[in-house]
Amino acid sequence: MDLPRTRVGRSTSLRDPSDTRFTDSDKIEGAGSWEALEWTKIEPVSRSVPQGLQGFLLEAERVIVEGYGVVLVNTDEAGTLFVTNFRLLFLSDGSRNIIALGTIPLATIEKFNKIVMKLPAAPRQTDRSPSRRLLQVIGKDMRIIVFGFRPRTKQRRAVYDALLRCTKPLRIWDLYAFASGPSRFTNSDPKVRLLDEYFRLLGLSSYHASTRMIEDGSFTLSNELWRISSLNSSYTMCPTYPFALLIPRSVSDEELLQASTFRGRCRLPVITWCNRDTGAVLARSAQPLVGIMMNMRSNADEKLVAALCTQIFGSREQRRKLYIADARPRKNALANGAMGGGSESSSNYFQSEIVFFGIDNIHAMRESLVRLRDYLDTHGSASSDGMSSFLRHGGWTWGGGNLSSMSASVSTLGDSGWLIHVQSVLAGSAWIAARVALESASVLVHCSDGWDRTTQLVSLASLLLDPYYRTIKGFQALVEKDWLAFGHPFADRAGMPSLSGSGSMPFELSRQSSTGSFSSSPSRQASGSFTSQAPATSHTQNNYSPIFLQWVDCVSQLLRLYPLAFEFSSGFLVDLLDSILSCRFGNFLCNSEKERQQAGISDSCGCLWAYMADMRALNGGYHVHYNPFYEPSKHNGPLLPPAAALAPTVWPQFHLRWACPMESQAGELEAQCRNMSKRFTELQKAKEETDARVKETTATMESLAAELQNEKVISTSAKELASRASRESAAIKRALQSLGCKVHFSGDGDCTVGIESNPTEIPQKSVYFSSKEESAGTGVSNEKSELSVSVTVLADDVSNNPINRFCESLCPLHTREGGCRWPDAACAQFGSQFVGLKANFDAFDRLSIYDRYFQPE
């Protein structure tokens, strides 16, 4: 059963515990494993692919060849090497995790070759000295990997043959990007995104592009200065230009067709960026076809270029200046005249100035990167020969060797020329941005074909001019517009196949100038002699060149200079480069927009941008792609770095990550800041939740306080009622006692009254009173109080008794007819005017005295 996918860094066993065929003596562990292994005594071991490996494979990734007991020489670690249809995958025997250094996509492999290393013969040893079977893999991402195989197992031959078949497919449809399909990283139409960017530049953000708009051709919108042309919608005018072009409004499509014939590969001058506030534009093209005598002209081309220089806003007569920036050295531009090309003459273009930047061609850039890679591998802490630069020659000095090697190593880094080339691109782009921002001038940039150095300059200048391009969304729009839509040949520059067939040449196995082999460094020959088993060839026969990598390196230099100006981080740039070099997605396949449309890339392959957006969605705003120091308000205008600040350095996160892993952790500060920001946000959120709970508790307490106050008011009112009842009872008691009645109040509120007016007793009648008072004002019912009254009535003449008269005159229950509402009450006839019974008559009237309070006779 397949195990779940396991992340790198988590130890997961892939081997069946019952499998004991690979004994402890077969494993290569720790330092000195090369010497501990008896190479000539190990027999071939055949085994099936561990089923647990499925947890490490990507979608549609399948294993082609595997090799066991392989040693990663760089780190002296033993493991298992798998060749899949997407990558070389190295699993450690110890941790059973993927080793990042030994795992490289097949498309990222620049070259590979077999090497036999003969160890020095020991004293008194026969002529047959032991040898090591090595496979050297050189990547386009600055790493050189060396794998060691067991002798007499033929595993190296199997891996080598698999790499021959898979690293350089003859057809573009054999790439892994087509095998994996779009999956969940579906790709929307890049044409729609290009039109949306055009609408933004023209100030027509209210319009939104759609596929229907492209089909019916209704995207040809315009403003007062520029318009979108559909002349190249079928790619007949220029196959390497996009389907829609941004041009001056005053130029017709017929004039565009005429002007295209005067430029190399029909790449006529078109607008790539414009400033609506000033009217300045940034345009691009290929070299003019002026010929060897530099005397050929084109009226249509001159009119098109002049239309780029509109009148300065606020001035009726003064026109803005035009700079024509030729990215090549002057001598190279003149040499191109022999092949029909060349450069413009300022006398033919109104109010123009020609400037040469002196940037070298693609071949110089390729060789420069090779020298830089060799330098880092030689002087790195994890070199491909398995020896740190500190330990080489047995010394602990810097750079390996003696103290004088410090200056020699620095000189070697300078001799690579990579940083000089990066500085040239940075300086040219800063110069262009300054002319547009400070002078409101228009700049036309070109080189020979207009898709390498031209693309570097215009895209980097746009990045400096427009803050939108310094966001993640804007950076995507910039790359898709200037690099993809305008036909940078990614397939040729990456050495991959394309529809045009330029990338289908046989794969190079070795190249003397970029082998990166051990023999390239004399300091490595002390440990043995090396023999390469592949012929040396030259990369100058093809068009591979790290042009886009160099441009991203320039962006990283700007990010270092202006850490507050970019929304994305250096980690974002590294992941972007790795994804492009791996050819896992279809966005950067083929050489032009036309070829990608013909190959159906959008429908058949996954989208790199969707993949990276999905990565960022996992951690929200705290993903490694986001720059924790980004503050757009600090740099909401153009960036104009001075010349003194354009001194580049080695890009640690990319250049040093394989050769110097400890020193490449320049992003640790960003990670710590990101974690602190995340923690601060969590604490702030917790504080807001606590404040909300405090407010809720405070409101509850206030409500309880109000209820308590209400209870106090009710209690006070009840006390007042009780006091009033007590006073009334005392008044009744005093009144009855003044009449000679005996009144007794018990503790529970019962009252006994005895009345005597004559010594002669008559039969007594007991009267029992119970009264209940209700407080209508407060809504509170007082407890029932029972009044028990015992009355003794004498047998005197009742009718003549004064009390009768008192009853007849004062008793409220006495009727007009002379009767009484209590006929059997034997009513006590009080003879005193101070009786005060009226205080309780209202309560007596509400009682059913006859039914409940008077005893039967």
Secondary structure in CASP SS format (residue, H / E / C, confidence):
PFRMAT SS
TARGET T0000
AUTHOR 0000-0000-0000
METHOD secondary structure of the structure
MODEL  1
M C 1.00
D C 1.00
L C 1.00
P C 1.00
R C 1.00
T C 1.00
R C 1.00
V C 1.00
G C 1.00
R C 1.00
S C 1.00
T C 1.00
S C 1.00
L C 1.00
R C 1.00
D C 1.00
P C 1.00
S C 1.00
D C 1.00
T C 1.00
R C 1.00
F C 1.00
T C 1.00
D H 1.00
S H 1.00
D H 1.00
K C 1.00
I C 1.00
E C 1.00
G C 1.00
A C 1.00
G C 1.00
S H 1.00
W H 1.00
E H 1.00
A H 1.00
L C 1.00
E C 1.00
W H 1.00
T H 1.00
K H 1.00
I C 1.00
E C 1.00
P C 1.00
V C 1.00
S C 1.00
R C 1.00
S C 1.00
V C 1.00
P C 1.00
Q H 1.00
G H 1.00
L H 1.00
Q H 1.00
G H 1.00
F C 1.00
L C 1.00
L C 1.00
E C 1.00
A C 1.00
E C 1.00
R C 1.00
V E 1.00
I E 1.00
V E 1.00
E E 1.00
G E 1.00
Y E 1.00
G E 1.00
V E 1.00
V E 1.00
L E 1.00
V C 1.00
N C 1.00
T C 1.00
D C 1.00
E E 1.00
A E 1.00
G E 1.00
T E 1.00
L E 1.00
F E 1.00
V E 1.00
T E 1.00
N C 1.00
F C 1.00
R E 1.00
L E 1.00
L E 1.00
F E 1.00
L E 1.00
S E 1.00
D C 1.00
G C 1.00
S C 1.00
R C 1.00
N C 1.00
I E 1.00
I C 1.00
A C 1.00
L C 1.00
G C 1.00
T C 1.00
I E 1.00
P E 1.00
L H 1.00
A H 1.00
T H 1.00
I E 1.00
E E 1.00
K E 1.00
F E 1.00
N E 1.00
K E 1.00
I E 1.00
V E 1.00
M E 1.00
K E 1.00
L C 1.00
P C 1.00
A C 1.00
A C 1.00
P C 1.00
R C 1.00
Q C 1.00
T C 1.00
D C 1.00
R C 1.00
S C 1.00
P C 1.00
S E 1.00
R E 1.00
R E 1.00
L E 1.00
L E 1.00
Q E 1.00
V E 1.00
I E 1.00
G E 1.00
K C 1.00
D C 1.00
M C 1.00
R C 1.00
I E 1.00
I E 1.00
V E 1.00
F E 1.00
G E 1.00
F E 1.00
R C 1.00
P C 1.00
R C 1.00
T C 1.00
K C 1.00
Q H 1.00
R H 1.00
R H 1.00
A H 1.00
V H 1.00
Y H 1.00
D H 1.00
A H 1.00
L H 1.00
L H 1.00
R H 1.00
C H 1.00
T C 1.00
K C 1.00
P C 1.00
L C 1.00
R C 1.00
I H 1.00
W H 1.00
D H 1.00
L C 1.00
Y H 1.00
A H 1.00
F H 1.00
A H 1.00
S H 1.00
G C 1.00
P C 1.00
S C 1.00
R C 1.00
F C 1.00
T C 1.00
N C 1.00
S C 1.00
D C 1.00
P H 1.00
K H 1.00
V H 1.00
R H 1.00
L H 1.00
L H 1.00
D H 1.00
E H 1.00
Y H 1.00
F H 1.00
R H 1.00
L H 1.00
L C 1.00
G C 1.00
L C 1.00
S C 1.00
S C 1.00
Y C 1.00
H C 1.00
A C 1.00
S C 1.00
T H 1.00
R H 1.00
M H 1.00
I H 1.00
E H 1.00
D H 1.00
G C 1.00
S C 1.00
F C 1.00
T C 1.00
L C 1.00
S E 1.00
N C 1.00
E C 1.00
L C 1.00
W E 1.00
R E 1.00
I E 1.00
S E 1.00
S C 1.00
L C 1.00
N C 1.00
S C 1.00
S C 1.00
Y C 1.00
T C 1.00
M C 1.00
C C 1.00
P C 1.00
T C 1.00
Y C 1.00
P C 1.00
F C 1.00
A C 1.00
L E 1.00
L E 1.00
I E 1.00
P E 1.00
R C 1.00
S C 1.00
V C 1.00
S C 1.00
D H 1.00
E H 1.00
E H 1.00
L H 1.00
L H 1.00
Q H 1.00
A H 1.00
S H 1.00
T C 1.00
F C 1.00
R E 1.00
G H 1.00
R H 1.00
C H 1.00
R C 1.00
L C 1.00
P C 1.00
V E 1.00
I E 1.00
T E 1.00
W E 1.00
C E 1.00
N C 1.00
R C 1.00
D C 1.00
T C 1.00
G C 1.00
A C 1.00
V E 1.00
L E 1.00
A E 1.00
R E 1.00
S E 1.00
A C 1.00
Q C 1.00
P E 1.00
L C 1.00
V C 1.00
G C 1.00
I C 1.00
M C 1.00
M C 1.00
N C 1.00
M C 1.00
R C 1.00
S C 1.00
N H 1.00
A H 1.00
D H 1.00
E H 1.00
K H 1.00
L H 1.00
V H 1.00
A H 1.00
A H 1.00
L C 1.00
C C 1.00
T C 1.00
Q E 1.00
I C 1.00
F C 1.00
G C 1.00
S C 1.00
R C 1.00
E C 1.00
Q C 1.00
R E 1.00
R C 1.00
K C 1.00
L E 1.00
Y E 1.00
I E 1.00
A E 1.00
D E 1.00
A C 1.00
R C 1.00
P C 1.00
R H 1.00
K H 1.00
N H 1.00
A H 1.00
L H 1.00
A H 1.00
N H 1.00
G H 1.00
A H 1.00
M H 1.00
G C 1.00
G C 1.00
G C 1.00
S C 1.00
E C 1.00
S C 1.00
S H 1.00
S H 1.00
N H 1.00
Y C 1.00
F C 1.00
Q C 1.00
S E 1.00
E E 1.00
I E 1.00
V E 1.00
F E 1.00
F C 1.00
G C 1.00
I C 1.00
D C 1.00
N C 1.00
I H 1.00
H H 1.00
A H 1.00
M H 1.00
R H 1.00
E H 1.00
S H 1.00
L H 1.00
V H 1.00
R H 1.00
L H 1.00
R H 1.00
D H 1.00
Y H 1.00
L H 1.00
D H 1.00
T H 1.00
H H 1.00
G C 1.00
S C 1.00
A C 1.00
S C 1.00
S C 1.00
D C 1.00
G C 1.00
M C 1.00
S C 1.00
S C 1.00
F C 1.00
L C 1.00
R H 1.00
H H 1.00
G H 1.00
G C 1.00
W C 1.00
T C 1.00
W C 1.00
G C 1.00
G C 1.00
G C 1.00
N C 1.00
L C 1.00
S C 1.00
S H 1.00
M H 1.00
S H 1.00
A H 1.00
S H 1.00
V H 1.00
S H 1.00
T H 1.00
L H 1.00
G H 1.00
D H 1.00
S H 1.00
G C 1.00
W H 1.00
L H 1.00
I H 1.00
H H 1.00
V H 1.00
Q H 1.00
S H 1.00
V H 1.00
L H 1.00
A H 1.00
G H 1.00
S H 1.00
A H 1.00
W H 1.00
I H 1.00
A H 1.00
A H 1.00
R H 1.00
V H 1.00
A H 1.00
L H 1.00
E H 1.00
S C 1.00
A C 1.00
S E 1.00
V E 1.00
L E 1.00
V E 1.00
H E 1.00
C C 1.00
S C 1.00
D C 1.00
G C 1.00
W C 1.00
D C 1.00
R H 1.00
T H 1.00
T H 1.00
Q H 1.00
L H 1.00
V H 1.00
S H 1.00
L H 1.00
A H 1.00
S H 1.00
L H 1.00
L H 1.00
L H 1.00
D C 1.00
P H 1.00
Y H 1.00
Y H 1.00
R H 1.00
T C 1.00
I H 1.00
K H 1.00
G H 1.00
F H 1.00
Q H 1.00
A H 1.00
L H 1.00
V H 1.00
E H 1.00
K H 1.00
D H 1.00
W H 1.00
L H 1.00
A H 1.00
F C 1.00
G C 1.00
H C 1.00
P C 1.00
F H 1.00
A H 1.00
D H 1.00
R H 1.00
A H 1.00
G C 1.00
M C 1.00
P C 1.00
S C 1.00
L C 1.00
S C 1.00
G C 1.00
S C 1.00
G C 1.00
S C 1.00
M C 1.00
P C 1.00
F C 1.00
E C 1.00
L C 1.00
S C 1.00
R E 1.00
Q H 1.00
S H 1.00
S H 1.00
T C 1.00
G C 1.00
S C 1.00
F H 1.00
S H 1.00
S H 1.00
S C 1.00
P H 1.00
S H 1.00
R H 1.00
Q H 1.00
A H 1.00
S H 1.00
G C 1.00
S E 1.00
F E 1.00
T E 1.00
S E 1.00
Q C 1.00
A C 1.00
P C 1.00
A C 1.00
T E 1.00
S C 1.00
H H 1.00
T H 1.00
Q H 1.00
N C 1.00
N C 1.00
Y C 1.00
S C 1.00
P C 1.00
I H 1.00
F H 1.00
L H 1.00
Q H 1.00
W H 1.00
V H 1.00
D H 1.00
C H 1.00
V H 1.00
S H 1.00
Q H 1.00
L H 1.00
L H 1.00
R H 1.00
L H 1.00
Y C 1.00
P C 1.00
L C 1.00
A C 1.00
F C 1.00
E C 1.00
F E 1.00
S C 1.00
S H 1.00
G H 1.00
F H 1.00
L H 1.00
V H 1.00
D H 1.00
L H 1.00
L H 1.00
D H 1.00
S H 1.00
I H 1.00
L H 1.00
S H 1.00
C C 1.00
R C 1.00
F C 1.00
G C 1.00
N C 1.00
F C 1.00
L C 1.00
C C 1.00
N C 1.00
S C 1.00
E H 1.00
K H 1.00
E H 1.00
R H 1.00
Q H 1.00
Q H 1.00
A C 1.00
G C 1.00
I H 1.00
S H 1.00
D H 1.00
S H 1.00
C C 1.00
G C 1.00
C C 1.00
L H 1.00
W H 1.00
A H 1.00
Y H 1.00
M H 1.00
A H 1.00
D H 1.00
M H 1.00
R H 1.00
A H 1.00
L H 1.00
N H 1.00
G H 1.00
G H 1.00
Y H 1.00
H C 1.00
V C 1.00
H C 1.00
Y E 1.00
N C 1.00
P C 1.00
F C 1.00
Y C 1.00
E C 1.00
P H 1.00
S H 1.00
K H 1.00
H H 1.00
N C 1.00
G C 1.00
P C 1.00
L C 1.00
L C 1.00
P C 1.00
P C 1.00
A H 1.00
A H 1.00
A H 1.00
L C 1.00
A C 1.00
P C 1.00
T C 1.00
V C 1.00
W C 1.00
P H 1.00
Q H 1.00
F H 1.00
H H 1.00
L C 1.00
R C 1.00
W C 1.00
A C 1.00
C C 1.00
P C 1.00
M C 1.00
E C 1.00
S C 1.00
Q H 1.00
A H 1.00
G H 1.00
E H 1.00
L H 1.00
E H 1.00
A H 1.00
Q H 1.00
C H 1.00
R H 1.00
N H 1.00
M H 1.00
S H 1.00
K H 1.00
R H 1.00
F H 1.00
T H 1.00
E H 1.00
L H 1.00
Q H 1.00
K H 1.00
A H 1.00
K H 1.00
E H 1.00
E H 1.00
T H 1.00
D H 1.00
A H 1.00
R H 1.00
V H 1.00
K H 1.00
E H 1.00
T H 1.00
T H 1.00
A H 1.00
T H 1.00
M H 1.00
E H 1.00
S H 1.00
L H 1.00
A H 1.00
A H 1.00
E H 1.00
L H 1.00
Q H 1.00
N H 1.00
E H 1.00
K H 1.00
V H 1.00
I H 1.00
S H 1.00
T H 1.00
S H 1.00
A H 1.00
K H 1.00
E H 1.00
L H 1.00
A H 1.00
S H 1.00
R H 1.00
A H 1.00
S H 1.00
R H 1.00
E H 1.00
S H 1.00
A H 1.00
A H 1.00
I H 1.00
K H 1.00
R H 1.00
A H 1.00
L H 1.00
Q H 1.00
S H 1.00
L C 1.00
G C 1.00
C C 1.00
K E 1.00
V E 1.00
H E 1.00
F E 1.00
S C 1.00
G C 1.00
D C 1.00
G C 1.00
D C 1.00
C E 1.00
T E 1.00
V E 1.00
G E 1.00
I C 1.00
E C 1.00
S C 1.00
N C 1.00
P C 1.00
T C 1.00
E E 1.00
I C 1.00
P C 1.00
Q C 1.00
K E 1.00
S E 1.00
V E 1.00
Y E 1.00
F E 1.00
S E 1.00
S E 1.00
K C 1.00
E C 1.00
E E 1.00
S C 1.00
A C 1.00
G C 1.00
T C 1.00
G C 1.00
V C 1.00
S E 1.00
N C 1.00
E C 1.00
K C 1.00
S E 1.00
E E 1.00
L E 1.00
S E 1.00
V E 1.00
S E 1.00
V E 1.00
T C 1.00
V C 1.00
L E 1.00
A C 1.00
D C 1.00
D C 1.00
V C 1.00
S C 1.00
N C 1.00
N C 1.00
P H 1.00
I H 1.00
N H 1.00
R H 1.00
F H 1.00
C H 1.00
E H 1.00
S H 1.00
L H 1.00
C C 1.00
P C 1.00
L C 1.00
H E 1.00
T C 1.00
R C 1.00
E C 1.00
G C 1.00
G C 1.00
C E 1.00
R C 1.00
W C 1.00
P C 1.00
D C 1.00
A C 1.00
A C 1.00
C C 1.00
A C 1.00
Q C 1.00
F C 1.00
G C 1.00
S C 1.00
Q C 1.00
F C 1.00
V C 1.00
G C 1.00
L C 1.00
K H 1.00
A H 1.00
N H 1.00
F H 1.00
D H 1.00
A H 1.00
F H 1.00
D H 1.00
R C 1.00
L C 1.00
S C 1.00
I H 1.00
Y H 1.00
D H 1.00
R H 1.00
Y C 1.00
F E 1.00
Q C 1.00
P C 1.00
E C 1.00
END
